[in-house]
Amino acid sequence: MARRSLLFSPGDQPELLQKAPGTGADTVVFDLEDAVAPSRKDRAREIVAEVLSDQSFSPDCEVCVRVNANRETARADIDAIADAARLDAVMVPKVETATDVEAVAGMLADHDREAPVIALCESAAGVLHAEEIAAARSVDAVAFGAEDLAADIGATRTEEGTEVLHAREHVVLAAAAAGVDAIDTVFTDIEDTDRLATETAFALELGYDGKMCIHPGQVGVVNDAFTPSEERVAWARRVLDAAAASDAGVVRVDGEMIDAPLVAQAETVRERACAAGVWS
């Protein structure tokens, strides 16, 4: 399953929750954390539970809920949504150790429910422990949060992003080592779609599998950036066809020697192309 784009929707706005799958996002994230004021938390839980339990709500995308970082508040979140008919994944914010993730997994288990976890590494401790977090049993993806990290370490955010580049690379390395998805940070300027496209292309170059979005208008830009070009798709087809037709460990394609790592790259291209509907 591709996670090119993950779109956040405030948990206390039912009309936005219902509309979110129509944006084309691969994953919609119903947010019970930052997007909801403390006074609205209880109502947001009720709304999210109602939407997830609505039999007419059956989108093709992944449906995820971001719970709160505080353990007690997260318990209330899980208690409200765990029995809902539709819950594909849970996002845990401000994760600093694998124990933070397993605590939420344990809350789900108390309801005889299991769901993959997307762990947000967005603090100094979270980034430093990203390898341990990514390797946790319940984790299916790790996400990098640049804005919270900058606040945590006292960094000044710049357009170039050099102040968070080391952390950004560290999180994607941790994800790759654990064999889970790596999701890049949000882009906060919702009007600047050109720079969003550039930022997303750079995230792809770093090895990220997708990017978090905070506005529906960002989804198409992010999906396009993660959609392989016609030339890249054609290359992947040739590589995979040649690999399938040979018993050798190395095959020759277009004068290039293709071994297992390049076959894995071709498989990634195929997965992203299938998600974009450009592979048949």
Short mmCIF file of the C-alpha atoms (twelve columns), coordinates in Angstrom:
data_MODEL
# 
_entry.id   MODEL 
# 
loop_
_atom_site.group_PDB 
_atom_site.id 
_atom_site.type_symbol 
_atom_site.label_atom_id 
_atom_site.label_alt_id 
_atom_site.label_comp_id 
_atom_site.label_asym_id 
_atom_site.label_seq_id 
_atom_site.Cartn_x 
_atom_site.Cartn_y 
_atom_site.Cartn_z 
_atom_site.pdbx_PDB_model_num 
ATOM 1   C CA . MET A 1   0.000   0.000   0.000   1 
ATOM 2   C CA . ALA A 2   1.391   3.358   -1.035  1 
ATOM 3   C CA . ARG A 3   1.290   6.293   1.367   1 
ATOM 4   C CA . ARG A 4   2.245   9.146   -0.932  1 
ATOM 5   C CA . SER A 5   -0.020  11.695  0.741   1 
ATOM 6   C CA . LEU A 6   -1.424  11.819  4.286   1 
ATOM 7   C CA . LEU A 7   -4.079  14.501  4.767   1 
ATOM 8   C CA . PHE A 8   -4.990  15.768  8.236   1 
ATOM 9   C CA . SER A 9   -8.599  16.712  8.980   1 
ATOM 10  C CA . PRO A 10  -9.789  18.241  12.275  1 
ATOM 11  C CA . GLY A 11  -11.638 15.663  14.328  1 
ATOM 12  C CA . ASP A 12  -14.341 18.081  15.417  1 
ATOM 13  C CA . GLN A 13  -15.487 18.984  11.889  1 
ATOM 14  C CA . PRO A 14  -17.581 16.094  10.529  1 
ATOM 15  C CA . GLU A 15  -18.116 17.618  7.096   1 
ATOM 16  C CA . LEU A 16  -14.348 17.774  6.532   1 
ATOM 17  C CA . LEU A 17  -13.903 14.207  7.739   1 
ATOM 18  C CA . GLN A 18  -16.495 12.979  5.261   1 
ATOM 19  C CA . LYS A 19  -14.957 14.972  2.404   1 
ATOM 20  C CA . ALA A 20  -11.329 14.073  3.085   1 
ATOM 21  C CA . PRO A 21  -11.262 10.793  1.089   1 
ATOM 22  C CA . GLY A 22  -12.473 12.679  -1.975  1 
ATOM 23  C CA . THR A 23  -9.236  14.661  -2.126  1 
ATOM 24  C CA . GLY A 24  -7.294  11.737  -3.533  1 
ATOM 25  C CA . ALA A 25  -5.106  11.322  -0.452  1 
ATOM 26  C CA . ASP A 26  -3.734  7.825   0.059   1 
ATOM 27  C CA . THR A 27  -4.281  8.213   3.811   1 
ATOM 28  C CA . VAL A 28  -6.701  10.488  5.632   1 
ATOM 29  C CA . VAL A 29  -5.791  11.298  9.225   1 
ATOM 30  C CA . PHE A 30  -8.643  12.278  11.536  1 
ATOM 31  C CA . ASP A 31  -6.868  14.499  14.027  1 
ATOM 32  C CA . LEU A 32  -7.719  14.452  17.716  1 
ATOM 33  C CA . GLU A 33  -4.493  16.227  18.688  1 
ATOM 34  C CA . ASP A 34  -3.248  19.626  17.486  1 
ATOM 35  C CA . ALA A 35  -6.233  20.444  15.265  1 
ATOM 36  C CA . VAL A 36  -8.692  20.222  18.167  1 
ATOM 37  C CA . ALA A 37  -8.915  22.701  21.031  1 
ATOM 38  C CA . PRO A 38  -8.814  21.148  24.541  1 
ATOM 39  C CA . SER A 39  -12.413 22.167  25.166  1 
ATOM 40  C CA . ARG A 40  -13.501 20.278  22.027  1 
ATOM 41  C CA . LYS A 41  -11.675 16.994  22.636  1 
ATOM 42  C CA . ASP A 42  -14.681 15.072  23.944  1 
ATOM 43  C CA . ARG A 43  -16.913 16.241  21.117  1 
ATOM 44  C CA . ALA A 44  -14.211 15.446  18.560  1 
ATOM 45  C CA . ARG A 45  -13.967 11.884  19.847  1 
ATOM 46  C CA . GLU A 46  -17.709 11.475  19.469  1 
ATOM 47  C CA . ILE A 47  -17.653 12.858  15.943  1 
ATOM 48  C CA . VAL A 48  -14.742 10.716  14.799  1 
ATOM 49  C CA . ALA A 49  -16.324 7.591   16.302  1 
ATOM 50  C CA . GLU A 50  -19.601 8.378   14.542  1 
ATOM 51  C CA . VAL A 51  -17.933 8.830   11.157  1 
ATOM 52  C CA . LEU A 52  -15.847 5.672   11.550  1 
ATOM 53  C CA . SER A 53  -18.967 3.697   12.476  1 
ATOM 54  C CA . ASP A 54  -21.119 5.071   9.662   1 
ATOM 55  C CA . GLN A 55  -21.842 2.165   7.289   1 
ATOM 56  C CA . SER A 56  -21.952 4.573   4.350   1 
ATOM 57  C CA . PHE A 57  -18.394 5.686   5.083   1 
ATOM 58  C CA . SER A 58  -16.304 3.223   3.074   1 
ATOM 59  C CA . PRO A 59  -13.495 5.087   1.307   1 
ATOM 60  C CA . ASP A 60  -10.838 3.393   -0.780  1 
ATOM 61  C CA . CYS A 61  -8.029  5.185   1.067   1 
ATOM 62  C CA . GLU A 62  -6.442  4.314   4.405   1 
ATOM 63  C CA . VAL A 63  -8.267  5.843   7.382   1 
ATOM 64  C CA . CYS A 64  -6.049  6.789   10.316  1 
ATOM 65  C CA . VAL A 65  -6.712  8.606   13.598  1 
ATOM 66  C CA . ARG A 66  -4.078  10.724  15.316  1 
ATOM 67  C CA . VAL A 67  -4.463  10.377  19.068  1 
ATOM 68  C CA . ASN A 68  -2.993  12.703  21.679  1 
ATOM 69  C CA . ALA A 69  0.515   12.367  23.066  1 
ATOM 70  C CA . ASN A 70  -0.495  12.421  26.728  1 
ATOM 71  C CA . ARG A 71  -1.117  8.824   27.853  1 
ATOM 72  C CA . GLU A 72  -4.306  9.575   29.759  1 
ATOM 73  C CA . THR A 73  -5.744  11.594  26.889  1 
ATOM 74  C CA . ALA A 74  -4.668  8.960   24.382  1 
ATOM 75  C CA . ARG A 75  -6.491  6.349   26.453  1 
ATOM 76  C CA . ALA A 76  -9.680  8.398   26.176  1 
ATOM 77  C CA . ASP A 77  -9.131  8.697   22.422  1 
ATOM 78  C CA . ILE A 78  -8.652  4.946   21.973  1 
ATOM 79  C CA . ASP A 79  -11.603 4.107   24.213  1 
ATOM 80  C CA . ALA A 80  -13.795 6.265   21.970  1 
ATOM 81  C CA . ILE A 81  -12.690 4.893   18.590  1 
ATOM 82  C CA . ALA A 82  -11.465 1.335   19.155  1 
ATOM 83  C CA . ASP A 83  -14.835 -0.287  18.552  1 
ATOM 84  C CA . ALA A 84  -15.598 1.682   15.391  1 
ATOM 85  C CA . ALA A 85  -16.224 -0.300  12.228  1 
ATOM 86  C CA . ARG A 86  -13.467 1.429   10.259  1 
ATOM 87  C CA . LEU A 87  -10.033 2.106   11.723  1 
ATOM 88  C CA . ASP A 88  -7.083  1.227   9.508   1 
ATOM 89  C CA . ALA A 89  -4.216  2.816   11.449  1 
ATOM 90  C CA . VAL A 90  -3.386  4.995   14.430  1 
ATOM 91  C CA . MET A 91  -0.906  7.869   14.422  1 
ATOM 92  C CA . VAL A 92  0.935   8.530   17.676  1 
ATOM 93  C CA . PRO A 93  2.484   12.017  18.022  1 
ATOM 94  C CA . LYS A 94  5.614   13.084  19.886  1 
ATOM 95  C CA . VAL A 95  6.942   9.550   20.152  1 
ATOM 96  C CA . GLU A 96  10.238  9.458   22.014  1 
ATOM 97  C CA . THR A 97  10.715  5.741   22.698  1 
ATOM 98  C CA . ALA A 98  9.327   2.449   21.475  1 
ATOM 99  C CA . THR A 99  7.474   2.246   24.790  1 
ATOM 100 C CA . ASP A 100 5.309   5.208   23.738  1 
ATOM 101 C CA . VAL A 101 4.154   3.260   20.708  1 
ATOM 102 C CA . GLU A 102 3.596   0.006   22.521  1 
ATOM 103 C CA . ALA A 103 1.529   1.795   25.156  1 
ATOM 104 C CA . VAL A 104 -0.989  2.826   22.505  1 
ATOM 105 C CA . ALA A 105 -0.885  -0.634  20.933  1 
ATOM 106 C CA . GLY A 106 -1.697  -2.002  24.378  1 
ATOM 107 C CA . MET A 107 -4.693  0.331   24.657  1 
ATOM 108 C CA . LEU A 108 -6.014  -1.061  21.384  1 
ATOM 109 C CA . ALA A 109 -5.374  -4.617  22.588  1 
ATOM 110 C CA . ASP A 110 -7.518  -3.905  25.635  1 
ATOM 111 C CA . HIS A 111 -10.380 -3.595  23.130  1 
ATOM 112 C CA . ASP A 112 -9.264  -6.721  21.229  1 
ATOM 113 C CA . ARG A 113 -8.252  -4.420  18.401  1 
ATOM 114 C CA . GLU A 114 -5.012  -4.248  16.482  1 
ATOM 115 C CA . ALA A 115 -3.969  -1.529  14.061  1 
ATOM 116 C CA . PRO A 116 -0.663  -0.492  12.528  1 
ATOM 117 C CA . VAL A 117 0.929   2.567   14.090  1 
ATOM 118 C CA . ILE A 118 2.409   5.594   12.347  1 
ATOM 119 C CA . ALA A 119 4.893   7.027   14.827  1 
ATOM 120 C CA . LEU A 120 5.686   10.755  14.677  1 
ATOM 121 C CA . CYS A 121 9.308   11.571  15.502  1 
ATOM 122 C CA . GLU A 122 9.180   15.299  16.199  1 
ATOM 123 C CA . SER A 123 11.455  15.964  19.165  1 
ATOM 124 C CA . ALA A 124 15.167  15.637  19.807  1 
ATOM 125 C CA . ALA A 125 14.598  12.437  21.771  1 
ATOM 126 C CA . GLY A 126 12.233  11.076  19.119  1 
ATOM 127 C CA . VAL A 127 14.737  11.622  16.324  1 
ATOM 128 C CA . LEU A 128 17.641  10.196  18.329  1 
ATOM 129 C CA . HIS A 129 15.569  7.087   19.134  1 
ATOM 130 C CA . ALA A 130 14.052  6.782   15.643  1 
ATOM 131 C CA . GLU A 131 15.779  3.467   14.971  1 
ATOM 132 C CA . GLU A 132 14.300  1.897   18.113  1 
ATOM 133 C CA . ILE A 133 10.893  3.413   17.361  1 
ATOM 134 C CA . ALA A 134 10.824  2.232   13.743  1 
ATOM 135 C CA . ALA A 135 11.714  -1.298  14.845  1 
ATOM 136 C CA . ALA A 136 8.827   -1.534  17.347  1 
ATOM 137 C CA . ARG A 137 6.495   -4.410  16.555  1 
ATOM 138 C CA . SER A 138 3.370   -2.346  15.965  1 
ATOM 139 C CA . VAL A 139 5.016   0.378   13.871  1 
ATOM 140 C CA . ASP A 140 4.219   0.391   10.158  1 
ATOM 141 C CA . ALA A 141 5.603   3.858   9.369   1 
ATOM 142 C CA . VAL A 142 7.579   6.660   10.955  1 
ATOM 143 C CA . ALA A 143 6.889   10.309  10.195  1 
ATOM 144 C CA . PHE A 144 9.207   13.265  10.628  1 
ATOM 145 C CA . GLY A 145 7.876   16.454  12.222  1 
ATOM 146 C CA . ALA A 146 10.176  19.380  11.461  1 
ATOM 147 C CA . GLU A 147 8.115   22.141  13.056  1 
ATOM 148 C CA . ASP A 148 7.862   20.533  16.494  1 
ATOM 149 C CA . LEU A 149 11.501  19.470  16.321  1 
ATOM 150 C CA . ALA A 150 12.635  23.027  15.580  1 
ATOM 151 C CA . ALA A 151 10.630  24.281  18.553  1 
ATOM 152 C CA . ASP A 152 12.071  21.560  20.777  1 
ATOM 153 C CA . ILE A 153 15.699  22.308  19.978  1 
ATOM 154 C CA . GLY A 154 15.331  26.069  19.547  1 
ATOM 155 C CA . ALA A 155 16.186  26.069  15.849  1 
ATOM 156 C CA . THR A 156 15.087  28.768  13.433  1 
ATOM 157 C CA . ARG A 157 13.153  27.402  10.466  1 
ATOM 158 C CA . THR A 158 14.509  28.424  7.074   1 
ATOM 159 C CA . GLU A 159 13.410  27.819  3.501   1 
ATOM 160 C CA . GLU A 160 16.538  25.753  2.915   1 
ATOM 161 C CA . GLY A 161 15.788  23.522  5.905   1 
ATOM 162 C CA . THR A 162 19.427  22.895  6.739   1 
ATOM 163 C CA . GLU A 163 18.629  23.207  10.452  1 
ATOM 164 C CA . VAL A 164 16.570  19.979  10.309  1 
ATOM 165 C CA . LEU A 165 18.268  18.164  7.429   1 
ATOM 166 C CA . HIS A 166 20.340  15.827  9.596   1 
ATOM 167 C CA . ALA A 167 17.244  14.812  11.578  1 
ATOM 168 C CA . ARG A 168 15.218  14.415  8.369   1 
ATOM 169 C CA . GLU A 169 17.841  12.067  6.965   1 
ATOM 170 C CA . HIS A 170 18.160  10.185  10.252  1 
ATOM 171 C CA . VAL A 171 14.446  9.363   10.352  1 
ATOM 172 C CA . VAL A 172 14.385  8.048   6.791   1 
ATOM 173 C CA . LEU A 173 17.435  5.888   7.530   1 
ATOM 174 C CA . ALA A 174 15.715  4.456   10.611  1 
ATOM 175 C CA . ALA A 175 12.621  3.632   8.575   1 
ATOM 176 C CA . ALA A 176 14.668  1.944   5.862   1 
ATOM 177 C CA . ALA A 177 16.593  -0.108  8.411   1 
ATOM 178 C CA . ALA A 178 13.335  -1.356  9.919   1 
ATOM 179 C CA . GLY A 179 11.603  -1.887  6.572   1 
ATOM 180 C CA . VAL A 180 8.745   0.518   7.294   1 
ATOM 181 C CA . ASP A 181 7.416   3.574   5.461   1 
ATOM 182 C CA . ALA A 182 9.016   6.982   5.959   1 
ATOM 183 C CA . ILE A 183 6.659   9.978   5.833   1 
ATOM 184 C CA . ASP A 184 8.044   13.487  5.426   1 
ATOM 185 C CA . THR A 185 7.108   16.586  7.390   1 
ATOM 186 C CA . VAL A 186 4.263   18.977  6.599   1 
ATOM 187 C CA . PHE A 187 4.765   22.060  4.436   1 
ATOM 188 C CA . THR A 188 3.098   24.956  6.200   1 
ATOM 189 C CA . ASP A 189 2.734   27.518  3.384   1 
ATOM 190 C CA . ILE A 190 -0.448  26.249  1.757   1 
ATOM 191 C CA . GLU A 191 -0.373  28.935  -0.942  1 
ATOM 192 C CA . ASP A 192 3.118   28.127  -2.249  1 
ATOM 193 C CA . THR A 193 2.457   25.001  -4.286  1 
ATOM 194 C CA . ASP A 194 5.614   25.444  -6.377  1 
ATOM 195 C CA . ARG A 195 7.852   25.211  -3.331  1 
ATOM 196 C CA . LEU A 196 5.745   22.343  -2.014  1 
ATOM 197 C CA . ALA A 197 6.467   20.462  -5.247  1 
ATOM 198 C CA . THR A 198 10.182  21.185  -4.862  1 
ATOM 199 C CA . GLU A 199 10.168  20.139  -1.197  1 
ATOM 200 C CA . THR A 200 8.326   16.916  -2.005  1 
ATOM 201 C CA . ALA A 201 10.707  16.073  -4.847  1 
ATOM 202 C CA . PHE A 202 13.597  16.543  -2.411  1 
ATOM 203 C CA . ALA A 203 11.891  14.275  0.129   1 
ATOM 204 C CA . LEU A 204 11.603  11.634  -2.581  1 
ATOM 205 C CA . GLU A 205 15.311  12.007  -3.339  1 
ATOM 206 C CA . LEU A 206 16.094  11.500  0.350   1 
ATOM 207 C CA . GLY A 207 14.156  8.235   0.316   1 
ATOM 208 C CA . TYR A 208 10.809  9.225   1.801   1 
ATOM 209 C CA . ASP A 209 7.708   7.297   0.747   1 
ATOM 210 C CA . GLY A 210 5.186   10.084  1.295   1 
ATOM 211 C CA . LYS A 211 4.465   13.468  2.805   1 
ATOM 212 C CA . MET A 212 1.958   14.811  5.300   1 
ATOM 213 C CA . CYS A 213 -0.517  17.434  4.046   1 
ATOM 214 C CA . ILE A 214 -2.441  20.045  6.016   1 
ATOM 215 C CA . HIS A 215 -4.730  21.254  3.223   1 
ATOM 216 C CA . PRO A 216 -6.657  19.415  0.487   1 
ATOM 217 C CA . GLY A 217 -4.981  21.614  -2.124  1 
ATOM 218 C CA . GLN A 218 -1.625  20.056  -1.249  1 
ATOM 219 C CA . VAL A 219 -2.662  16.476  -1.973  1 
ATOM 220 C CA . GLY A 220 -2.505  16.625  -5.765  1 
ATOM 221 C CA . VAL A 221 0.891   18.338  -5.707  1 
ATOM 222 C CA . VAL A 222 2.317   15.704  -3.383  1 
ATOM 223 C CA . ASN A 223 0.788   12.800  -5.315  1 
ATOM 224 C CA . ASP A 224 2.196   14.168  -8.573  1 
ATOM 225 C CA . ALA A 225 5.669   14.446  -7.067  1 
ATOM 226 C CA . PHE A 226 5.541   10.811  -5.942  1 
ATOM 227 C CA . THR A 227 4.160   9.600   -9.293  1 
ATOM 228 C CA . PRO A 228 6.965   8.168   -11.438 1 
ATOM 229 C CA . SER A 229 7.538   9.644   -14.888 1 
ATOM 230 C CA . GLU A 230 6.714   7.668   -18.036 1 
ATOM 231 C CA . GLU A 231 10.428  7.078   -18.563 1 
ATOM 232 C CA . ARG A 232 10.879  5.786   -15.020 1 
ATOM 233 C CA . VAL A 233 7.865   3.469   -15.367 1 
ATOM 234 C CA . ALA A 234 9.177   2.119   -18.669 1 
ATOM 235 C CA . TRP A 235 12.585  1.468   -17.049 1 
ATOM 236 C CA . ALA A 236 10.946  -0.380  -14.141 1 
ATOM 237 C CA . ARG A 237 8.956   -2.563  -16.544 1 
ATOM 238 C CA . ARG A 238 12.100  -3.553  -18.432 1 
ATOM 239 C CA . VAL A 239 13.957  -4.313  -15.213 1 
ATOM 240 C CA . LEU A 240 11.186  -6.388  -13.682 1 
ATOM 241 C CA . ASP A 241 10.533  -8.270  -16.936 1 
ATOM 242 C CA . ALA A 242 14.222  -9.080  -17.299 1 
ATOM 243 C CA . ALA A 243 14.522  -10.169 -13.661 1 
ATOM 244 C CA . ALA A 244 11.460  -12.398 -13.943 1 
ATOM 245 C CA . ALA A 245 12.795  -14.051 -17.097 1 
ATOM 246 C CA . SER A 246 16.206  -14.854 -15.636 1 
ATOM 247 C CA . ASP A 247 17.493  -17.113 -12.888 1 
ATOM 248 C CA . ALA A 248 20.712  -15.135 -12.659 1 
ATOM 249 C CA . GLY A 249 21.458  -12.775 -9.807  1 
ATOM 250 C CA . VAL A 250 22.409  -10.038 -12.239 1 
ATOM 251 C CA . VAL A 251 20.744  -9.168  -15.558 1 
ATOM 252 C CA . ARG A 252 21.589  -6.667  -18.276 1 
ATOM 253 C CA . VAL A 253 19.023  -3.961  -19.135 1 
ATOM 254 C CA . ASP A 254 19.788  -1.083  -21.520 1 
ATOM 255 C CA . GLY A 255 23.489  -1.732  -21.076 1 
ATOM 256 C CA . GLU A 256 23.175  -1.481  -17.284 1 
ATOM 257 C CA . MET A 257 23.935  -4.334  -14.934 1 
ATOM 258 C CA . ILE A 258 20.850  -4.842  -12.754 1 
ATOM 259 C CA . ASP A 259 21.161  -6.580  -9.382  1 
ATOM 260 C CA . ALA A 260 18.859  -6.997  -6.380  1 
ATOM 261 C CA . PRO A 261 18.992  -3.362  -5.136  1 
ATOM 262 C CA . LEU A 262 17.966  -2.023  -8.549  1 
ATOM 263 C CA . VAL A 263 15.206  -4.619  -8.796  1 
ATOM 264 C CA . ALA A 264 13.965  -3.355  -5.419  1 
ATOM 265 C CA . GLN A 265 13.986  0.196   -6.807  1 
ATOM 266 C CA . ALA A 266 11.946  -0.974  -9.792  1 
ATOM 267 C CA . GLU A 267 9.444   -2.623  -7.454  1 
ATOM 268 C CA . THR A 268 9.083   0.684   -5.570  1 
ATOM 269 C CA . VAL A 269 8.460   2.484   -8.864  1 
ATOM 270 C CA . ARG A 270 5.779   -0.079  -9.702  1 
ATOM 271 C CA . GLU A 271 4.085   0.376   -6.314  1 
ATOM 272 C CA . ARG A 272 3.990   4.157   -6.699  1 
ATOM 273 C CA . ALA A 273 2.836   3.909   -10.311 1 
ATOM 274 C CA . CYS A 274 0.037   1.532   -9.323  1 
ATOM 275 C CA . ALA A 275 -1.084  3.960   -6.596  1 
ATOM 276 C CA . ALA A 276 -1.180  6.728   -9.201  1 
ATOM 277 C CA . GLY A 277 -3.048  4.551   -11.711 1 
ATOM 278 C CA . VAL A 278 -0.293  4.715   -14.313 1 
ATOM 279 C CA . TRP A 279 0.676   1.033   -14.212 1 
ATOM 280 C CA . SER A 280 -1.532  -1.541  -15.842 1 
# 
